[in-house]
Amino acid sequence: MPPTLPDLSNLPDADVVVRAQRGEEPAFREIIRRYERPVFSLIYRMVRETATAEDLAQDTFIKVLNHLDKYRPEFKLSSWLFKIANNVAIDHLRRRQLATISIDGSPHAMSAEDVEATSIDLADEAETALDEMASKELGSAIERAIGALRPEYRSCIMLCHVEGRSYEEIAATLDLPLGTVKTYIHRARNELRISLAHLRQ
């Protein structure tokens, strides 16, 4: 009889990672079992193609396996995985499309202080619309609108409204300054408000 595989389903993420770092294959399989769906979902909503998302999710877990020794337990495993998945998706989008220009280098970029000082009525309206439509699954219209956003904006909006991450968690996950995250989300919400205005008439 083949050896019985250990049941790792009740172990905390940190313990499973320790086992995986020791080279225990069942532990790495458990990481994939726990996070393959959310990782795929995040990537799919970035690239909008099922086959491509499947390939990029596989690439993500290969990178996770190869860099598992670099995981720092003070961070959530999910945040670390999402950061790798996001980087894989953005690298793909940048290869497929024209290179995006960092908002920080744009002459139209706003500082974090500008964002805080700007009237948030429109952003609040967009956020309310997003929260209403994204409670379980995003509708096709909002999916298309999000798909049209710049990759950096898209990452922040997905983590905020689909994954329910705080600004601080998004900053940690994407390795961005907190002010940049606020700027990206502010601009993304306003773009979405314009794109989805017909749905609120």
C-alpha positions as CSV (number, residue, x, y, z in Angstrom):
1,M,0.0,0.0,0.0
2,P,1.2,3.5,-0.7
3,P,2.1,5.6,2.3
4,T,-0.8,7.7,3.7
5,L,-0.3,11.4,3.1
6,P,-0.5,13.6,6.2
7,D,-3.6,15.6,6.7
8,L,-2.4,19.2,6.8
9,S,-5.7,20.9,6.3
10,N,-6.0,22.0,9.9
11,L,-2.5,23.4,10.2
12,P,-2.0,27.2,10.2
13,D,-0.3,28.6,7.1
14,A,2.9,29.3,9.0
15,D,3.3,25.6,9.9
16,V,2.5,24.4,6.4
17,V,5.2,26.8,5.0
18,V,7.8,25.5,7.5
19,R,7.1,22.0,6.3
20,A,7.3,23.1,2.6
21,Q,10.5,24.9,3.3
22,R,11.9,21.5,4.6
23,G,11.1,20.1,1.2
24,E,7.9,18.2,2.1
25,E,5.9,17.9,-1.1
26,P,2.5,17.4,0.6
27,A,3.0,20.8,2.3
28,F,3.5,22.6,-0.9
29,R,0.5,20.8,-2.4
30,E,-1.5,22.1,0.6
31,I,-0.4,25.7,-0.1
32,I,-1.6,25.3,-3.7
33,R,-4.9,23.7,-2.5
34,R,-5.6,26.6,-0.2
35,Y,-4.6,29.4,-2.6
36,E,-4.9,28.2,-6.2
37,R,-8.5,29.6,-6.6
38,P,-7.9,33.1,-5.1
39,V,-4.6,33.4,-7.0
40,F,-6.2,32.3,-10.3
41,S,-9.1,34.7,-9.6
42,L,-6.8,37.7,-9.0
43,I,-4.8,36.9,-12.2
44,Y,-7.9,36.3,-14.3
45,R,-9.4,39.6,-13.4
46,M,-6.1,41.2,-14.4
47,V,-5.6,39.4,-17.8
48,R,-9.2,38.6,-18.7
49,E,-8.3,35.3,-20.4
50,T,-8.9,31.9,-18.8
51,A,-6.1,30.0,-20.5
52,T,-3.6,32.8,-19.9
53,A,-4.6,33.1,-16.3
54,E,-4.2,29.4,-15.8
55,D,-0.7,29.5,-17.2
56,L,0.2,32.6,-15.1
57,A,-1.2,31.0,-12.0
58,Q,1.1,28.0,-12.6
59,D,4.0,30.3,-13.1
60,T,3.1,32.0,-9.8
61,F,3.3,28.8,-7.9
62,I,6.6,27.8,-9.6
63,K,8.0,31.1,-8.4
64,V,6.5,30.5,-4.9
65,L,8.3,27.1,-4.8
66,N,11.6,28.5,-6.0
67,H,11.5,31.4,-3.5
68,L,9.8,29.8,-0.5
69,D,13.0,30.3,1.5
70,K,12.5,34.0,1.1
71,Y,9.1,34.1,2.7
72,R,9.1,36.0,6.0
73,P,6.5,34.7,8.5
74,E,5.7,38.2,9.9
75,F,3.7,38.7,6.7
76,K,0.5,36.9,5.8
77,L,1.1,34.1,3.4
78,S,-1.8,35.3,1.3
79,S,-0.3,38.7,0.9
80,W,3.0,37.2,-0.2
81,L,1.3,35.0,-2.7
82,F,-0.8,37.9,-4.1
83,K,2.3,40.0,-4.5
84,I,4.0,37.3,-6.6
85,A,0.8,36.7,-8.6
86,N,0.3,40.4,-9.2
87,N,3.9,40.8,-10.4
88,V,3.5,37.9,-12.7
89,A,0.3,39.3,-14.2
90,I,1.7,42.8,-14.6
91,D,4.9,41.5,-16.3
92,H,2.6,39.6,-18.7
93,L,0.5,42.7,-19.4
94,R,3.6,44.8,-19.9
95,R,5.0,42.4,-22.4
96,R,1.7,42.2,-24.3
97,Q,1.0,45.9,-24.3
98,L,3.0,49.1,-24.5
99,A,5.0,49.7,-21.3
100,T,3.0,51.6,-18.8
101,I,4.2,54.9,-17.4
102,S,4.5,55.2,-13.6
103,I,2.0,57.7,-12.2
104,D,4.8,59.0,-10.0
105,G,6.6,60.3,-13.0
106,S,3.6,61.8,-14.7
107,P,3.3,65.6,-14.8
108,H,-0.4,65.1,-13.8
109,A,0.4,62.9,-10.8
110,M,-1.0,63.9,-7.4
111,S,0.7,63.6,-4.1
112,A,-0.9,61.7,-1.3
113,E,-1.7,65.1,0.3
114,D,-3.4,66.2,-2.9
115,V,-5.5,63.0,-2.8
116,E,-6.5,63.6,0.8
117,A,-7.4,67.2,0.0
118,T,-9.5,66.4,-3.1
119,S,-13.2,66.3,-2.7
120,I,-14.1,62.6,-2.3
121,D,-17.8,62.9,-3.3
122,L,-17.2,61.3,-6.6
123,A,-14.9,58.7,-5.2
124,D,-17.4,57.8,-2.5
125,E,-20.1,57.5,-5.2
126,A,-17.9,55.1,-7.2
127,E,-17.0,53.1,-4.1
128,T,-20.6,52.7,-3.3
129,A,-21.4,51.5,-6.8
130,L,-18.5,49.1,-6.6
131,D,-19.5,47.7,-3.2
132,E,-23.0,47.2,-4.4
133,M,-22.1,45.4,-7.6
134,A,-19.1,43.4,-6.3
135,S,-20.7,41.8,-3.3
136,K,-20.2,38.3,-4.8
137,E,-19.3,38.5,-8.4
138,L,-18.6,41.5,-10.5
139,G,-21.0,42.1,-13.4
140,S,-19.8,42.0,-16.9
141,A,-19.9,45.8,-17.3
142,I,-17.8,46.5,-14.2
143,E,-15.4,43.6,-15.3
144,R,-14.9,45.4,-18.6
145,A,-14.4,48.7,-16.9
146,I,-11.8,47.3,-14.6
147,G,-10.1,45.5,-17.5
148,A,-9.6,48.8,-19.2
149,L,-7.8,50.3,-16.2
150,R,-4.0,50.5,-16.2
151,P,-2.5,47.4,-14.6
152,E,-1.3,49.3,-11.5
153,Y,-4.8,50.7,-10.9
154,R,-6.4,47.3,-11.6
155,S,-4.2,45.6,-9.0
156,C,-5.2,48.1,-6.3
157,I,-8.9,48.0,-7.1
158,M,-9.0,44.2,-7.2
159,L,-7.3,43.9,-3.9
160,C,-9.4,46.6,-2.3
161,H,-12.9,45.7,-3.6
162,V,-12.6,42.0,-4.4
163,E,-10.2,40.8,-1.7
164,G,-11.3,43.3,0.8
165,R,-7.7,44.4,1.7
166,S,-7.0,47.6,3.5
167,Y,-4.8,50.3,2.0
168,E,-2.0,49.3,4.3
169,E,-2.3,45.6,3.3
170,I,-2.4,46.6,-0.4
171,A,0.8,48.7,0.1
172,A,2.5,45.8,1.7
173,T,1.3,43.3,-0.9
174,L,2.3,45.4,-3.9
175,D,5.4,46.9,-2.2
176,L,4.1,50.4,-2.9
177,P,4.1,53.5,-0.7
178,L,0.8,54.0,1.1
179,G,0.3,57.4,-0.6
180,T,0.7,55.8,-4.1
181,V,-1.9,53.2,-3.2
182,K,-4.3,55.9,-2.2
183,T,-3.6,57.8,-5.5
184,Y,-4.1,54.7,-7.6
185,I,-7.4,53.8,-6.0
186,H,-8.6,57.4,-6.1
187,R,-7.8,57.7,-9.8
188,A,-9.2,54.2,-10.6
189,R,-12.5,55.0,-8.8
190,N,-12.9,58.2,-10.8
191,E,-12.2,56.3,-14.1
192,L,-14.7,53.6,-13.1
193,R,-17.3,56.2,-12.1
194,I,-17.1,57.7,-15.6
195,S,-17.1,54.2,-17.3
196,L,-20.1,53.0,-15.2
197,A,-22.1,56.2,-15.2
198,H,-24.7,54.7,-17.5
199,L,-25.5,52.0,-15.0
200,R,-26.6,54.6,-12.4
201,Q,-29.0,56.5,-14.6
